[in-house]
Amino acid sequence: MEYKVGDIVKLKKQHPCGSFEWEILRVGADFRLKCLGCGHQIMIARKLVEKNTRGLRSREE
């Protein structure tokens, strides 16, 4: 799967705010993700994102 800045990732587990969707802000060995529910930002290893991804869509959709 190819990840790009601005894409929306749906992860397996939900954030405590209730949202499953995250916007990709940075791509590399680590990802910076922003929760679309509350705006909280996290840095997470690429391996974990790839393992826990349920869906991927571009920002334009």
mmCIF file of the C-alpha atoms, coordinates in Angstrom:
data_MODEL
# 
_entry.id   MODEL 
# 
loop_
_atom_site.group_PDB 
_atom_site.id 
_atom_site.type_symbol 
_atom_site.label_atom_id 
_atom_site.label_alt_id 
_atom_site.label_comp_id 
_atom_site.label_asym_id 
_atom_site.label_entity_id 
_atom_site.label_seq_id 
_atom_site.pdbx_PDB_ins_code 
_atom_site.Cartn_x 
_atom_site.Cartn_y 
_atom_site.Cartn_z 
_atom_site.occupancy 
_atom_site.B_iso_or_equiv 
_atom_site.pdbx_formal_charge 
_atom_site.auth_seq_id 
_atom_site.auth_comp_id 
_atom_site.auth_asym_id 
_atom_site.auth_atom_id 
_atom_site.pdbx_PDB_model_num 
ATOM 1  C CA . MET A 1 1  ? 0.000   0.000  0.000  1.00 0.00 ? 1  MET A CA 1 
ATOM 2  C CA . GLU A 1 2  ? 1.308   3.451  -0.849 1.00 0.00 ? 2  GLU A CA 1 
ATOM 3  C CA . TYR A 1 3  ? 0.779   6.171  1.734  1.00 0.00 ? 3  TYR A CA 1 
ATOM 4  C CA . LYS A 1 4  ? 0.870   9.875  0.830  1.00 0.00 ? 4  LYS A CA 1 
ATOM 5  C CA . VAL A 1 5  ? 0.594   13.060 2.866  1.00 0.00 ? 5  VAL A CA 1 
ATOM 6  C CA . GLY A 1 6  ? -3.037  14.128 3.045  1.00 0.00 ? 6  GLY A CA 1 
ATOM 7  C CA . ASP A 1 7  ? -4.500  10.611 2.735  1.00 0.00 ? 7  ASP A CA 1 
ATOM 8  C CA . ILE A 1 8  ? -7.041  9.380  5.284  1.00 0.00 ? 8  ILE A CA 1 
ATOM 9  C CA . VAL A 1 9  ? -6.266  6.085  7.051  1.00 0.00 ? 9  VAL A CA 1 
ATOM 10 C CA . LYS A 1 10 ? -8.884  4.014  8.863  1.00 0.00 ? 10 LYS A CA 1 
ATOM 11 C CA . LEU A 1 11 ? -7.265  2.030  11.691 1.00 0.00 ? 11 LEU A CA 1 
ATOM 12 C CA . LYS A 1 12 ? -8.489  -1.112 13.491 1.00 0.00 ? 12 LYS A CA 1 
ATOM 13 C CA . LYS A 1 13 ? -8.790  0.458  16.928 1.00 0.00 ? 13 LYS A CA 1 
ATOM 14 C CA . GLN A 1 14 ? -10.640 3.667  17.634 1.00 0.00 ? 14 GLN A CA 1 
ATOM 15 C CA . HIS A 1 15 ? -9.177  6.711  19.347 1.00 0.00 ? 15 HIS A CA 1 
ATOM 16 C CA . PRO A 1 16 ? -10.669 7.493  22.780 1.00 0.00 ? 16 PRO A CA 1 
ATOM 17 C CA . CYS A 1 17 ? -12.679 10.322 21.152 1.00 0.00 ? 17 CYS A CA 1 
ATOM 18 C CA . GLY A 1 18 ? -14.495 7.673  19.077 1.00 0.00 ? 18 GLY A CA 1 
ATOM 19 C CA . SER A 1 19 ? -12.928 8.279  15.646 1.00 0.00 ? 19 SER A CA 1 
ATOM 20 C CA . PHE A 1 20 ? -11.307 5.539  13.547 1.00 0.00 ? 20 PHE A CA 1 
ATOM 21 C CA . GLU A 1 21 ? -9.954  7.920  10.862 1.00 0.00 ? 21 GLU A CA 1 
ATOM 22 C CA . TRP A 1 22 ? -6.610  9.711  10.813 1.00 0.00 ? 22 TRP A CA 1 
ATOM 23 C CA . GLU A 1 23 ? -5.053  12.155 8.350  1.00 0.00 ? 23 GLU A CA 1 
ATOM 24 C CA . ILE A 1 24 ? -1.422  11.513 7.350  1.00 0.00 ? 24 ILE A CA 1 
ATOM 25 C CA . LEU A 1 25 ? 0.719   14.601 7.986  1.00 0.00 ? 25 LEU A CA 1 
ATOM 26 C CA . ARG A 1 26 ? 4.195   13.043 7.525  1.00 0.00 ? 26 ARG A CA 1 
ATOM 27 C CA . VAL A 1 27 ? 5.432   9.879  5.821  1.00 0.00 ? 27 VAL A CA 1 
ATOM 28 C CA . GLY A 1 28 ? 8.765   8.135  6.432  1.00 0.00 ? 28 GLY A CA 1 
ATOM 29 C CA . ALA A 1 29 ? 10.073  5.556  8.874  1.00 0.00 ? 29 ALA A CA 1 
ATOM 30 C CA . ASP A 1 30 ? 7.552   7.126  11.272 1.00 0.00 ? 30 ASP A CA 1 
ATOM 31 C CA . PHE A 1 31 ? 4.176   8.627  10.427 1.00 0.00 ? 31 PHE A CA 1 
ATOM 32 C CA . ARG A 1 32 ? 2.625   11.736 11.961 1.00 0.00 ? 32 ARG A CA 1 
ATOM 33 C CA . LEU A 1 33 ? -1.127  11.221 12.141 1.00 0.00 ? 33 LEU A CA 1 
ATOM 34 C CA . LYS A 1 34 ? -3.900  13.659 13.090 1.00 0.00 ? 34 LYS A CA 1 
ATOM 35 C CA . CYS A 1 35 ? -7.155  12.331 14.503 1.00 0.00 ? 35 CYS A CA 1 
ATOM 36 C CA . LEU A 1 36 ? -10.113 13.572 12.453 1.00 0.00 ? 36 LEU A CA 1 
ATOM 37 C CA . GLY A 1 37 ? -12.365 13.464 15.507 1.00 0.00 ? 37 GLY A CA 1 
ATOM 38 C CA . CYS A 1 38 ? -10.497 15.652 17.988 1.00 0.00 ? 38 CYS A CA 1 
ATOM 39 C CA . GLY A 1 39 ? -7.371  16.879 16.169 1.00 0.00 ? 39 GLY A CA 1 
ATOM 40 C CA . HIS A 1 40 ? -4.867  15.073 18.418 1.00 0.00 ? 40 HIS A CA 1 
ATOM 41 C CA . GLN A 1 41 ? -1.535  14.367 16.685 1.00 0.00 ? 41 GLN A CA 1 
ATOM 42 C CA . ILE A 1 42 ? 0.698   11.329 17.200 1.00 0.00 ? 42 ILE A CA 1 
ATOM 43 C CA . MET A 1 43 ? 3.950   9.916  15.831 1.00 0.00 ? 43 MET A CA 1 
ATOM 44 C CA . ILE A 1 44 ? 3.747   6.182  15.121 1.00 0.00 ? 44 ILE A CA 1 
ATOM 45 C CA . ALA A 1 45 ? 6.080   3.666  13.481 1.00 0.00 ? 45 ALA A CA 1 
ATOM 46 C CA . ARG A 1 46 ? 5.369   2.813  9.831  1.00 0.00 ? 46 ARG A CA 1 
ATOM 47 C CA . LYS A 1 47 ? 5.246   -0.884 10.744 1.00 0.00 ? 47 LYS A CA 1 
ATOM 48 C CA . LEU A 1 48 ? 2.357   -0.305 13.180 1.00 0.00 ? 48 LEU A CA 1 
ATOM 49 C CA . VAL A 1 49 ? 0.385   1.786  10.688 1.00 0.00 ? 49 VAL A CA 1 
ATOM 50 C CA . GLU A 1 50 ? 0.794   -0.833 7.945  1.00 0.00 ? 50 GLU A CA 1 
ATOM 51 C CA . LYS A 1 51 ? -0.257  -3.606 10.348 1.00 0.00 ? 51 LYS A CA 1 
ATOM 52 C CA . ASN A 1 52 ? -3.335  -1.800 11.710 1.00 0.00 ? 52 ASN A CA 1 
ATOM 53 C CA . THR A 1 53 ? -4.702  -0.190 8.534  1.00 0.00 ? 53 THR A CA 1 
ATOM 54 C CA . ARG A 1 54 ? -8.248  -1.192 7.628  1.00 0.00 ? 54 ARG A CA 1 
ATOM 55 C CA . GLY A 1 55 ? -8.762  1.279  4.783  1.00 0.00 ? 55 GLY A CA 1 
ATOM 56 C CA . LEU A 1 56 ? -7.018  4.060  2.875  1.00 0.00 ? 56 LEU A CA 1 
ATOM 57 C CA . ARG A 1 57 ? -8.578  6.869  0.858  1.00 0.00 ? 57 ARG A CA 1 
ATOM 58 C CA . SER A 1 58 ? -7.258  10.048 -0.663 1.00 0.00 ? 58 SER A CA 1 
ATOM 59 C CA . ARG A 1 59 ? -8.213  13.408 0.826  1.00 0.00 ? 59 ARG A CA 1 
ATOM 60 C CA . GLU A 1 60 ? -10.140 14.457 -2.321 1.00 0.00 ? 60 GLU A CA 1 
ATOM 61 C CA . GLU A 1 61 ? -12.776 11.705 -1.988 1.00 0.00 ? 61 GLU A CA 1 
# 
